[in-house]
Amino acid sequence: MRPARRGLLVQFGTLTMHFLFNTTFTVEDTLRAGWLNWMRDTYVPAMREASGVADHQLYAIDGTQTLGSQNYSSQWRCDSIAQLGALRAASARLCQDMMETHGEHCLAFSTLMRGLTID
């Protein structure tokens, strides 16, 4: 049986893959309030505008913080290669600007995760 394809979603019988674009941020405590404002006012709207993806979640990562900082995970579920490319490009630009402004006090790296749904 050939898998049905639609963008990044590939269905094999009852197995469906979906993709999650994740950016992990490490933010020093002294920048936390300003960073959360930047996420709300700049990062999230720019990512939505660039990609057309509305499905976004922001998580504080428990148990991984070092003294004086907190880790966060910004997750975007996307349905097409075009959306994934737009997310990668927009996030790279926005995170570069953020790191140029704050240096090592606010760091970021992105990963792509492949989720599997088995019905």
All heavy atoms as an XYZ file, in Angstrom:
936
protein
N       0.843     -1.173      0.000
C       0.000      0.000      0.000
C       0.892      1.241      0.000
O       1.793      1.366      0.816
C      -0.896      0.000      1.242
C      -1.588      1.331      1.455
S      -2.258      1.561      3.106
C      -3.845      0.851      2.913
N       0.644      2.168     -0.928
C       1.388      3.435     -0.981
C       0.817      4.387      0.054
O      -0.398      4.501      0.197
C       1.256      4.064     -2.347
C       2.205      3.483     -3.359
C       2.167      4.346     -4.566
N       2.959      5.538     -4.267
C       3.731      6.130     -5.143
N       3.795      5.675     -6.352
N       4.415      7.186     -4.817
N       1.693      5.109      0.780
C       1.186      6.075      1.756
C       0.546      7.268      1.061
O       1.006      7.704      0.015
C       2.434      6.493      2.525
C       3.574      6.203      1.612
C       3.157      5.041      0.763
N      -0.532      7.780      1.630
C      -1.153      9.007      1.141
C      -0.336     10.191      1.658
O       0.063     10.213      2.808
C      -2.594      9.095      1.643
N      -0.076     11.185      0.801
C       0.733     12.335      1.205
C      -0.078     13.626      1.102
O      -0.775     13.857      0.147
C       1.971     12.467      0.328
C       2.957     11.368      0.540
C       4.216     11.646     -0.275
N       5.210     10.682      0.033
C       6.180     10.860      0.925
N       6.277     11.975      1.561
N       7.057      9.926      1.160
N       0.080     14.489      2.103
C      -0.479     15.833      2.087
C       0.473     16.705      2.891
O       0.497     16.654      4.112
C      -1.860     15.862      2.721
C      -2.504     17.225      2.645
C      -3.874     17.246      3.334
N      -4.010     18.526      3.970
C      -3.806     18.763      5.244
N      -3.484     17.807      6.057
N      -3.937     19.963      5.735
N       1.313     17.478      2.219
C       2.297     18.284      2.923
C       3.212     17.391      3.719
O       3.733     16.409      3.209
N       3.386     17.693      4.996
C       4.230     16.885      5.865
C       3.467     15.749      6.536
O       4.055     14.925      7.203
C       4.868     17.751      6.948
C       5.951     18.699      6.471
C       6.465     19.512      7.649
C       7.095     17.955      5.827
N       2.146     15.746      6.378
C       1.362     14.665      6.969
C       1.400     13.467      6.035
O       1.064     13.562      4.869
C      -0.086     15.094      7.193
C      -0.299     16.200      8.214
C      -1.781     16.560      8.265
C       0.179     15.761      9.577
N       1.827     12.335      6.543
C       1.897     11.115      5.755
C       1.117     10.054      6.502
O       1.379      9.798      7.672
C       3.355     10.651      5.549
C       3.396      9.388      4.712
C       4.190     11.750      4.918
N       0.147      9.451      5.847
C      -0.674      8.450      6.516
C      -0.365      7.076      5.957
O      -0.383      6.852      4.768
C      -2.155      8.750      6.344
C      -2.997      7.812      7.174
C      -4.420      8.269      7.279
O      -4.779      9.334      6.819
N      -5.236      7.448      7.895
N      -0.028      6.157      6.864
C       0.221      4.752      6.539
C      -0.872      3.952      7.223
O      -0.743      3.605      8.391
C       1.586      4.303      7.080
C       2.752      4.972      6.439
C       3.284      6.131      6.975
C       3.319      4.443      5.294
C       4.374      6.742      6.388
C       4.406      5.050      4.701
C       4.937      6.200      5.241
N      -1.953      3.672      6.530
C      -3.051      2.952      7.167
C      -3.595      3.772      8.314
O      -4.191      4.804      8.110
N      -3.314      3.374      9.552
C      -3.802      4.115     10.710
C      -2.689      4.859     11.442
O      -2.903      5.355     12.528
C      -4.499      3.156     11.692
O      -3.564      2.156     12.102
C      -5.719      2.522     11.071
N      -1.488      4.934     10.852
C      -0.374      5.662     11.454
C      -0.218      6.995     10.741
O      -0.012      7.040      9.531
C       0.921      4.856     11.329
C       2.212      5.550     11.758
C       2.191      5.802     13.263
C       3.406      4.714     11.374
N      -0.332      8.101     11.461
C      -0.183      9.429     10.878
C       0.962     10.145     11.576
O       1.037     10.147     12.801
C      -1.476     10.258     11.048
O      -2.542      9.553     10.433
C      -1.341     11.620     10.403
N       1.862     10.755     10.791
C       2.958     11.543     11.351
C       2.583     13.014     11.295
O       1.982     13.468     10.324
C       4.243     11.325     10.553
C       4.827      9.953     10.704
S       6.446      9.798      9.938
C       6.060     10.013      8.209
N       2.946     13.755     12.321
C       2.825     15.203     12.303
C       4.141     15.776     12.804
O       4.960     15.067     13.386
C       1.633     15.687     13.122
C       1.667     15.238     14.549
N       1.169     14.026     14.938
C       2.140     15.831     15.651
C       1.324     13.893     16.243
N       1.924     14.977     16.698
N       4.379     17.043     12.562
C       5.661     17.643     12.870
C       5.488     18.828     13.800
O       4.515     19.572     13.716
C       6.363     18.065     11.585
C       6.733     16.885     10.743
C       5.819     16.322      9.877
C       7.988     16.313     10.852
C       6.146     15.216      9.112
C       8.325     15.202     10.099
C       7.397     14.655      9.226
N       6.459     18.977     14.693
C       6.458     20.046     15.670
C       7.779     20.789     15.560
O       8.848     20.179     15.679
C       6.313     19.425     17.064
C       5.880     20.313     18.200
C       4.458     20.826     17.963
C       5.920     19.532     19.494
N       7.699     22.091     15.299
C       8.892     22.933     15.272
C       9.039     23.523     16.662
O       8.159     24.234     17.148
C       8.747     24.040     14.220
C       9.940     24.937     14.151
C      11.089     24.521     13.506
C       9.924     26.190     14.736
C      12.210     25.338     13.448
C      11.024     27.011     14.682
C      12.173     26.586     14.031
N      10.135     23.220     17.336
C      10.360     23.617     18.722
C      11.571     24.536     18.812
O      12.609     24.258     18.226
C      10.619     22.370     19.572
C      10.930     22.719     21.009
O      10.026     23.002     21.778
N      12.203     22.705     21.379
N      11.424     25.627     19.546
C      12.573     26.463     19.887
C      12.662     26.503     21.405
O      11.693     26.835     22.084
C      12.453     27.879     19.317
O      12.319     27.787     17.896
C      13.695     28.710     19.647
N      13.822     26.106     21.916
C      14.075     26.126     23.349
C      14.863     27.385     23.676
O      15.865     27.681     23.013
C      14.857     24.880     23.790
O      14.080     23.723     23.446
C      15.124     24.888     25.286
N      14.398     28.110     24.668
C      15.035     29.352     25.107
C      15.556     29.177     26.526
O      14.886     28.585     27.363
C      14.026     30.503     25.126
C      13.478     30.878     23.782
C      12.343     30.261     23.283
C      14.087     31.857     23.018
C      11.821     30.605     22.056
C      13.578     32.219     21.777
C      12.436     31.594     21.295
N      16.731     29.707     26.803
C      17.243     29.839     28.162
C      17.302     31.331     28.456
O      17.991     32.076     27.748
C      18.641     29.214     28.307
O      18.555     27.819     27.984
C      19.170     29.364     29.729
N      16.561     31.754     29.470
C      16.399     33.175     29.759
C      16.814     33.438     31.201
O      16.293     32.804     32.125
C      14.917     33.605     29.554
C      14.740     35.084     29.813
C      14.433     33.225     28.159
N      17.747     34.371     31.380
C      18.142     34.739     32.736
C      16.976     35.430     33.436
O      16.183     36.139     32.805
C      19.371     35.651     32.712
C      20.634     34.883     32.403
C      21.896     35.700     32.606
O      21.834     36.844     33.112
O      22.966     35.165     32.257
N      16.888     35.212     34.746
C      15.772     35.730     35.530
C      15.603     37.240     35.387
O      14.480     37.736     35.375
C      15.949     35.373     37.007
C      15.804     33.875     37.261
O      15.247     33.171     36.390
O      16.269     33.422     38.325
N      16.702     37.985     35.265
C      16.628     39.446     35.171
C      15.953     39.904     33.877
O      15.486     41.034     33.797
C      18.025     40.083     35.264
O      18.845     39.540     34.214
C      18.666     39.811     36.616
N      15.891     39.028     32.856
C      15.282     39.376     31.572
C      13.895     38.765     31.377
O      13.254     38.995     30.351
C      16.178     38.913     30.414
C      17.566     39.523     30.341
C      18.359     38.881     29.215
C      17.477     41.023     30.146
N      13.444     37.969     32.325
C      12.230     37.169     32.141
C      11.008     38.002     31.747
O      10.331     37.688     30.765
C      11.915     36.361     33.391
C      10.736     35.413     33.184
C      10.473     34.534     34.369
N      11.688     33.781     34.659
C      11.918     33.161     35.800
N      11.036     33.200     36.767
N      13.031     32.485     35.994
N      10.702     39.063     32.475
C       9.500     39.860     32.182
C       9.601     40.484     30.791
O       8.637     40.438     30.008
C       9.291     40.936     33.238
N      10.734     41.059     30.461
C      10.921     41.657     29.138
C      10.874     40.618     28.034
O      10.323     40.865     26.956
N      11.449     39.434     28.288
C      11.427     38.363     27.292
C      10.003     37.869     27.042
O       9.601     37.658     25.901
C      12.329     37.208     27.731
C      12.327     36.076     26.758
C      13.073     35.982     25.617
C      11.517     34.901     26.813
N      12.773     34.810     24.962
C      11.832     34.126     25.673
C      10.572     34.427     27.708
C      11.220     32.905     25.421
C       9.963     33.212     27.454
C      10.295     32.472     26.322
N       9.221     37.673     28.109
C       7.836     37.245     27.942
C       7.034     38.280     27.145
O       6.215     37.916     26.297
C       7.181     36.974     29.299
C       7.656     35.692     29.991
C       7.189     35.665     31.439
C       7.194     34.454     29.246
N       7.293     39.567     27.380
C       6.649     40.616     26.582
C       7.081     40.516     25.123
O       6.260     40.667     24.212
C       6.972     42.005     27.134
C       6.263     42.288     28.441
O       5.217     41.724     28.735
N       6.852     43.167     29.235
N       8.375     40.280     24.876
C       8.889     40.125     23.506
C       8.228     38.926     22.825
O       7.858     39.012     21.652
C      10.409     39.971     23.552
C      11.036     39.673     22.222
C      11.302     40.570     21.226
C      11.464     38.389     21.744
N      11.876     39.924     20.148
C      11.987     38.585     20.444
C      11.459     37.108     22.275
C      12.503     37.542     19.681
C      11.966     36.069     21.519
C      12.482     36.298     20.236
N       8.085     37.826     23.550
C       7.412     36.658     22.978
C       5.984     37.012     22.565
O       5.560     36.706     21.443
C       7.372     35.494     23.983
C       8.674     34.772     24.161
S       9.226     33.889     22.695
C       8.079     32.522     22.627
N       5.251     37.656     23.454
C       3.842     37.987     23.206
C       3.694     39.033     22.095
O       2.834     38.892     21.222
C       3.200     38.509     24.491
C       1.721     38.865     24.342
C       1.178     39.623     25.537
N       1.856     40.915     25.604
C       2.296     41.465     26.738
N       2.126     40.856     27.893
N       2.901     42.625     26.717
N       4.528     40.069     22.129
C       4.343     41.211     21.236
C       5.098     41.100     19.918
O       4.705     41.731     18.938
C       4.787     42.506     21.932
C       3.989     42.792     23.191
O       2.849     42.290     23.317
O       4.506     43.523     24.061
N       6.185     40.316     19.882
C       7.036     40.282     18.694
C       7.144     38.880     18.096
O       6.775     38.660     16.938
C       8.450     40.814     19.022
O       8.329     42.147     19.538
C       9.338     40.827     17.796
N       7.671     37.935     18.869
C       7.994     36.615     18.336
C       6.768     35.874     17.812
O       6.724     35.458     16.655
C       8.717     35.785     19.403
C       9.192     34.432     18.927
C      10.398     34.319     18.247
C       8.465     33.278     19.164
C      10.860     33.084     17.809
C       8.912     32.042     18.739
C      10.110     31.948     18.063
O      10.561     30.727     17.628
N       5.764     35.702     18.663
C       4.592     34.921     18.271
C       3.858     35.574     17.094
O       3.565     34.890     16.105
C       3.662     34.647     19.471
C       2.341     34.028     19.026
C       4.365     33.741     20.488
N       3.568     36.883     17.125
C       2.901     37.477     15.960
C       3.722     37.375     14.671
O       3.162     37.104     13.605
C       2.695     38.944     16.362
C       2.745     38.956     17.839
C       3.695     37.847     18.219
N       5.033     37.563     14.756
C       5.878     37.476     13.556
C       5.925     36.055     13.012
O       5.905     35.849     11.791
C       7.292     37.971     13.871
N       5.985     35.069     13.892
C       5.989     33.674     13.457
C       4.657     33.319     12.795
O       4.633     32.653     11.756
C       6.255     32.751     14.638
C       7.653     32.874     15.227
S       8.909     32.122     14.203
C       8.668     30.391     14.611
N       3.545     33.757     13.371
C       2.225     33.493     12.778
C       2.103     34.153     11.414
O       1.612     33.554     10.460
C       1.119     33.990     13.702
C       0.860     33.057     14.853
C      -0.411     33.410     15.611
N      -0.661     32.360     16.586
C      -0.864     32.571     17.870
N      -0.865     33.797     18.351
N      -1.071     31.561     18.684
N       2.549     35.396     11.324
C       2.453     36.123     10.058
C       3.325     35.479      8.977
O       2.908     35.337      7.832
C       2.868     37.577     10.258
C       2.724     38.406      9.005
C       3.064     39.866      9.232
O       2.917     40.355     10.377
O       3.481     40.518      8.270
N       4.530     35.067      9.338
C       5.464     34.496      8.359
C       5.012     33.125      7.863
O       5.227     32.783      6.705
C       6.858     34.391      8.961
N       4.382     32.340      8.737
C       4.108     30.935      8.402
C       2.640     30.610      8.155
O       2.334     29.597      7.545
C       4.607     30.036      9.532
O       3.827     30.254     10.705
N       1.747     31.416      8.688
C       0.335     31.078      8.622
C      -0.075     30.022      9.624
O      -1.210     29.560      9.620
N       0.841     29.636     10.513
C       0.559     28.616     11.527
C      -0.006     29.296     12.770
O       0.584     30.236     13.295
C       1.840     27.824     11.894
C       1.565     26.854     13.031
C       2.379     27.098     10.682
N      -1.142     28.831     13.233
C      -1.774     29.400     14.419
C      -1.576     28.528     15.654
O      -1.725     28.997     16.778
C      -3.262     29.617     14.179
N      -1.246     27.248     15.461
C      -1.159     26.285     16.558
C       0.170     26.441     17.293
O       1.181     25.859     16.914
C      -1.314     24.875     16.006
C      -1.477     23.820     17.090
O      -1.411     24.172     18.286
O      -1.673     22.658     16.734
N       0.184     27.267     18.347
C       1.393     27.558     19.122
C       1.135     27.334     20.603
O       0.065     27.658     21.115
C       1.829     29.016     18.914
C       2.963     29.413     19.798
N       2.793     30.180     20.928
C       4.276     29.133     19.715
C       3.973     30.355     21.512
N       4.889     29.733     20.798
N       2.132     26.786     21.266
C       2.100     26.612     22.721
C       3.451     27.028     23.284
O       4.491     26.749     22.681
C       1.834     25.158     23.108
C       0.476     24.644     22.688
C      -0.641     25.286     23.480
O      -0.561     25.459     24.684
N      -1.693     25.681     22.783
N       3.435     27.678     24.439
C       4.660     28.048     25.145
C       4.656     27.349     26.500
O       3.658     27.401     27.219
C       4.737     29.567     25.340
C       5.967     30.085     26.074
C       7.238     29.815     25.273
C       5.823     31.580     26.345
N       5.770     26.677     26.814
C       5.889     25.931     28.063
C       7.119     26.382     28.829
O       8.177     26.614     28.232
C       6.043     24.428     27.786
C       4.882     23.810     27.080
C       4.850     23.715     25.692
C       3.799     23.312     27.800
C       3.778     23.147     25.033
C       2.722     22.736     27.142
C       2.717     22.656     25.763
O       1.654     22.100     25.112
N       7.003     26.488     30.154
C       8.171     26.599     31.025
C       8.620     25.165     31.282
O       7.804     24.291     31.582
C       7.813     27.297     32.328
N       9.906     24.905     31.127
C      10.437     23.555     31.302
C      10.892     23.405     32.746
O      11.832     24.069     33.184
C      11.601     23.284     30.330
C      11.143     23.505     28.887
C      12.148     21.869     30.532
C      12.250     23.447     27.869
N      10.220     22.565     33.483
C      10.550     22.353     34.895
C      11.719     21.391     35.035
O      11.888     20.472     34.230
C       9.344     21.798     35.649
C       8.223     22.815     35.783
O       8.519     24.029     35.751
O       7.058     22.399     35.910
N      12.510     21.608     36.071
C      13.593     20.687     36.404
C      14.860     20.876     35.588
O      15.804     20.117     35.751
N      14.907     21.859     34.696
C      16.102     22.050     33.865
C      16.763     23.397     34.095
O      17.813     23.657     33.535
C      15.756     21.950     32.364
O      14.839     22.997     32.032
C      15.164     20.595     32.027
N      16.151     24.251     34.900
C      16.713     25.575     35.073
C      18.011     25.524     35.870
O      18.183     24.688     36.749
C      15.716     26.542     35.710
C      15.237     26.167     37.091
C      13.944     25.397     37.050
O      13.740     24.539     36.200
N      13.076     25.659     37.987
N      18.915     26.398     35.496
C      20.134     26.565     36.265
C      19.926     27.777     37.163
O      18.979     28.545     36.971
C      21.357     26.784     35.342
O      21.110     27.921     34.514
C      21.606     25.562     34.480
N      20.788     27.955     38.106
C      20.659     29.063     39.039
C      20.589     30.381     38.278
O      21.472     30.696     37.485
C      21.849     29.074     40.004
C      21.772     30.081     41.139
C      20.542     29.805     42.012
C      23.033     30.008     41.980
N      19.485     31.095     38.437
C      19.331     32.402     37.825
C      18.763     32.407     36.423
O      18.760     33.452     35.764
N      18.257     31.263     35.934
C      17.663     31.246     34.595
C      16.537     30.222     34.521
O      16.392     29.375     35.396
C      18.717     30.945     33.532
O      19.183     29.623     33.656
N      15.749     30.326     33.456
C      14.631     29.419     33.223
C      14.643     29.010     31.752
O      14.957     29.830     30.890
C      13.302     30.119     33.542
C      12.056     29.331     33.193
C      11.829     28.122     34.062
O      11.876     28.207     35.275
N      11.610     26.977     33.444
N      14.291     27.766     31.473
C      14.171     27.287     30.096
C      12.704     27.271     29.699
O      11.826     26.930     30.502
C      14.751     25.877     29.954
C      16.249     25.871     30.120
O      16.929     26.840     29.814
N      16.778     24.773     30.601
N      12.449     27.618     28.433
C      11.112     27.632     27.859
C      11.136     26.888     26.537
O      12.134     26.881     25.826
C      10.641     29.069     27.597
C      10.493     29.892     28.848
C      11.555     30.645     29.331
C       9.289     29.921     29.556
C      11.425     31.412     30.486
C       9.157     30.683     30.704
C      10.233     31.423     31.160
O      10.102     32.166     32.298
N       9.999     26.307     26.186
C       9.824     25.628     24.906
C       8.666     26.278     24.155
O       7.550     26.329     24.652
C       9.520     24.145     25.145
O       9.182     23.514     23.934
N       8.967     26.791     22.966
C       7.957     27.375     22.088
C       7.698     26.361     20.983
O       8.611     26.030     20.213
C       8.475     28.690     21.505
O       7.602     29.182     20.520
N       6.468     25.852     20.891
C       6.165     24.755     19.970
C       5.101     25.156     18.962
O       4.057     25.696     19.328
C       5.706     23.527     20.755
C       6.765     23.023     21.694
C       6.350     21.759     22.422
O       5.223     21.287     22.302
N       7.267     21.199     23.179
N       5.400     24.858     17.693
C       4.505     25.147     16.572
C       4.226     23.853     15.821
O       5.160     23.218     15.348
C       5.166     26.138     15.616
C       5.476     27.455     16.240
C       6.593     27.772     16.965
C       4.679     28.624     16.209
N       6.524     29.065     17.378
C       5.356     29.616     16.930
C       3.442     28.915     15.638
C       4.852     30.895     17.098
C       2.940     30.198     15.799
C       3.640     31.166     16.524
N       2.976     23.493     15.680
C       2.608     22.331     14.873
C       2.321     22.828     13.458
O       1.544     23.751     13.266
C       1.383     21.648     15.440
C       1.053     20.392     14.671
C      -0.046     19.629     15.318
N      -0.408     18.527     14.443
C      -1.159     17.526     14.803
N      -1.629     17.476     16.020
N      -1.439     16.575     13.956
N       2.983     22.221     12.482
C       2.793     22.665     11.099
C       2.389     21.494     10.213
O       2.682     20.348     10.500
C       4.027     23.372     10.566
S       5.517     22.389     10.569
N       1.710     21.834      9.106
C       1.134     20.822      8.232
C       1.746     20.785      6.836
O       1.305     19.999      6.008
C      -0.379     21.056      8.094
C      -1.114     20.832      9.404
O      -0.680     19.975     10.190
O      -2.114     21.524      9.631
N       2.723     21.645      6.557
C       3.294     21.643      5.209
C       4.780     21.995      5.262
O       5.258     22.633      6.199
C       2.562     22.639      4.307
O       2.911     23.966      4.652
N       5.494     21.597      4.224
C       6.912     21.919      4.109
C       7.093     23.421      4.008
O       8.041     23.983      4.573
C       7.532     21.173      2.911
C       7.554     19.673      3.211
C       8.932     21.685      2.606
C       7.964     18.810      2.040
N       6.187     24.101      3.315
C       6.274     25.559      3.196
C       6.158     26.228      4.565
O       6.914     27.158      4.874
C       5.189     26.072      2.253
N       5.231     25.760      5.401
C       5.093     26.322      6.741
C       6.339     26.053      7.576
O       6.810     26.931      8.301
C       3.867     25.740      7.444
C       2.556     26.253      6.918
C       1.375     25.589      7.604
O       1.423     24.418      7.975
N       0.305     26.346      7.760
N       6.876     24.841      7.479
C       8.078     24.505      8.224
C       9.235     25.413      7.821
O       9.942     25.952      8.672
C       8.454     23.042      7.999
C       9.745     22.575      8.670
C       9.679     22.756     10.176
C      10.026     21.134      8.300
N       9.428     25.624      6.526
C      10.490     26.508      6.055
C      10.307     27.931      6.548
O      11.266     28.596      6.947
N       9.059     28.404      6.537
C       8.775     29.759      7.015
C       9.033     29.875      8.513
O       9.574     30.885      8.989
C       7.333     30.130      6.690
N       8.662     28.840      9.287
C       8.928     28.842     10.728
C      10.425     28.880     11.004
O      10.900     29.658     11.845
C       8.302     27.621     11.396
C       6.788     27.626     11.548
C       6.280     26.243     11.944
C       6.350     28.667     12.574
N      11.185     28.048     10.300
C      12.639     28.001     10.503
C      13.279     29.347     10.199
O      14.093     29.840     10.966
C      13.269     26.929      9.620
C      13.115     25.546     10.130
C      13.814     24.563      9.224
N      13.839     23.245      9.840
C      14.161     22.149      9.206
N      14.486     22.187      7.931
N      14.168     20.996      9.835
N      12.920     29.924      9.063
C      13.523     31.191      8.653
C      13.157     32.328      9.611
O      14.020     33.108     10.026
C      13.099     31.542      7.227
N      11.885     32.415      9.967
C      11.442     33.485     10.865
C      12.060     33.333     12.247
O      12.535     34.307     12.844
C       9.915     33.507     10.953
N      12.090     32.115     12.764
C      12.663     31.896     14.089
C      14.158     32.208     14.104
O      14.653     32.829     15.046
C      12.422     30.454     14.552
O      12.883     30.286     15.876
N      14.867     31.791     13.072
C      16.309     32.070     13.003
C      16.561     33.571     13.033
O      17.436     34.050     13.768
C      16.902     31.446     11.745
N      15.803     34.331     12.254
C      15.974     35.787     12.209
C      15.627     36.422     13.552
O      16.393     37.232     14.091
C      15.096     36.368     11.102
C      15.148     37.873     11.000
C      14.234     38.404      9.892
N      12.871     37.895      9.943
C      11.918     38.351     10.757
N      12.184     39.315     11.615
N      10.704     37.837     10.723
N      14.488     36.052     14.122
C      14.047     36.635     15.388
C      14.989     36.282     16.537
O      15.320     37.138     17.369
C      12.626     36.172     15.709
C      11.540     36.730     14.793
C      10.294     35.870     14.868
C      11.231     38.172     15.156
N      15.431     35.025     16.599
C      16.330     34.599     17.676
C      17.701     35.257     17.527
O      18.339     35.604     18.533
C      16.444     33.084     17.716
S      14.927     32.293     18.293
N      18.173     35.430     16.296
C      19.448     36.117     16.077
C      19.361     37.553     16.597
O      20.261     38.024     17.287
C      19.813     36.117     14.590
C      21.139     36.786     14.294
C      22.319     36.045     14.911
O      22.313     34.822     15.017
N      23.319     36.785     15.320
N      18.278     38.249     16.275
C      18.079     39.612     16.780
C      18.053     39.625     18.304
O      18.662     40.498     18.939
C      16.774     40.209     16.247
C      16.806     40.497     14.754
O      17.906     40.476     14.157
O      15.718     40.730     14.186
N      17.341     38.671     18.905
C      17.230     38.595     20.359
C      18.602     38.361     20.999
O      18.973     39.021     21.961
C      16.277     37.463     20.750
C      16.133     37.240     22.236
S      15.533     35.577     22.636
C      16.881     34.555     22.080
N      19.387     37.436     20.420
C      20.693     37.115     21.003
C      21.691     38.248     20.782
O      22.560     38.475     21.620
C      21.208     35.789     20.463
C      20.408     34.609     21.031
S      21.059     32.969     20.656
C      20.567     32.773     18.956
N      21.573     38.997     19.687
C      22.439     40.159     19.491
C      22.131     41.235     20.524
O      23.028     41.925     20.981
C      22.278     40.717     18.076
C      22.953     39.861     17.026
C      22.710     40.358     15.602
O      22.079     41.429     15.425
O      23.148     39.656     14.671
N      20.869     41.352     20.911
C      20.469     42.341     21.913
C      20.890     41.925     23.314
O      21.394     42.738     24.084
C      18.936     42.548     21.879
O      18.565     42.987     20.573
C      18.492     43.563     22.909
N      20.701     40.643     23.666
C      20.901     40.192     25.049
C      22.138     39.327     25.262
O      22.428     38.961     26.404
C      19.664     39.437     25.536
C      18.434     40.277     25.552
N      18.280     41.358     26.392
C      17.295     40.222     24.812
C      17.111     41.925     26.177
N      16.491     41.245     25.224
N      22.838     38.973     24.214
C      24.041     38.158     24.351
C      23.748     36.817     24.993
O      22.720     36.199     24.729
N      24.643     36.386     25.866
C      24.514     35.081     26.517
C      23.470     35.052     27.622
O      23.255     34.019     28.242
C      25.864     34.643     27.073
C      26.871     34.349     25.988
C      28.184     33.819     26.549
O      28.287     33.591     27.765
O      29.100     33.634     25.732
N      22.786     36.167     27.845
C      21.751     36.214     28.879
C      20.436     35.616     28.397
O      19.536     35.357     29.192
C      21.525     37.661     29.332
C      22.774     38.317     29.828
N      23.317     38.040     31.057
C      23.607     39.203     29.226
C      24.422     38.740     31.217
N      24.624     39.444     30.118
N      20.338     35.417     27.082
C      19.123     34.862     26.492
C      19.541     34.075     25.252
O      19.969     34.654     24.263
C      18.182     36.005     26.134
S      16.516     35.476     25.785
N      19.449     32.752     25.309
C      19.915     31.879     24.231
C      18.767     31.059     23.664
O      17.755     30.842     24.339
C      21.008     30.941     24.763
C      22.214     31.612     25.410
C      23.113     30.571     26.048
C      22.973     32.445     24.392
N      18.944     30.584     22.420
C      17.887     29.792     21.787
C      18.491     28.793     20.814
O      19.533     29.043     20.217
C      16.919     30.716     21.047
N      17.817     27.647     20.679
C      18.128     26.694     19.611
C      16.830     26.009     19.204
O      15.907     25.883     19.999
C      19.192     25.662     20.031
C      18.735     24.710     21.097
C      18.149     23.499     20.768
C      18.904     25.030     22.440
C      17.728     22.613     21.751
C      18.485     24.154     23.428
C      17.898     22.948     23.087
N      16.757     25.603     17.938
C      15.526     25.005     17.413
C      15.741     23.550     17.028
O      16.839     23.151     16.635
C      15.044     25.791     16.188
O      14.672     27.098     16.569
N      14.655     22.773     17.129
C      14.656     21.367     16.726
C      13.339     21.061     16.014
O      12.344     21.762     16.196
C      14.788     20.428     17.942
O      13.781     20.756     18.901
C      16.152     20.526     18.594
N      13.363     20.025     15.218
C      12.164     19.528     14.562
C      11.849     18.166     15.141
O      12.713     17.293     15.201
C      12.391     19.423     13.049
C      11.252     18.814     12.241
C      10.013     19.682     12.328
C      11.678     18.626     10.795
N      10.613     17.987     15.596
C      10.171     16.709     16.147
C       9.104     16.115     15.259
O       8.275     16.836     14.705
C       9.642     16.892     17.559
C      10.731     17.298     18.544
S      10.081     17.538     20.186
C       9.806     19.299     20.142
N       9.146     14.820     15.118
C       8.166     14.100     14.331
C       7.290     13.310     15.285
O       7.754     12.429     15.996
C       8.902     13.174     13.361
C       8.034     12.458     12.390
C       8.855     11.611     11.462
N       9.843     10.865     12.237
C      11.041     10.493     11.783
N      11.398     10.776     10.573
N      11.872      9.817     12.558
N       6.029     13.673     15.331
C       5.085     12.985     16.197
C       4.334     11.923     15.422
O       4.075     12.076     14.237
N       3.986     10.860     16.090
C       3.252      9.764     15.466
C       1.930      9.582     16.191
O       1.902      9.500     17.421
C       4.050      8.475     15.531
C       5.458      8.524     14.920
C       6.161      7.205     15.178
C       5.397      8.840     13.448
N       0.860      9.522     15.436
C      -0.447      9.231     15.988
C      -0.882      7.875     15.456
O      -0.919      7.675     14.250
C      -1.465     10.303     15.576
O      -0.993     11.577     16.007
C      -2.823     10.024     16.192
N      -1.152      6.975     16.356
C      -1.584      5.637     15.957
C      -3.027      5.472     16.379
O      -3.348      5.527     17.562
C      -0.694      4.564     16.603
C       0.766      4.791     16.229
C      -1.170      3.170     16.182
C       1.739      3.904     16.979
N      -3.891      5.290     15.398
C      -5.329      5.115     15.693
C      -5.675      3.661     15.823
O      -5.095      2.794     15.289
C      -6.170      5.736     14.581
C      -5.967      7.232     14.507
O      -5.719      7.843     15.567
O      -6.066      7.765     13.399
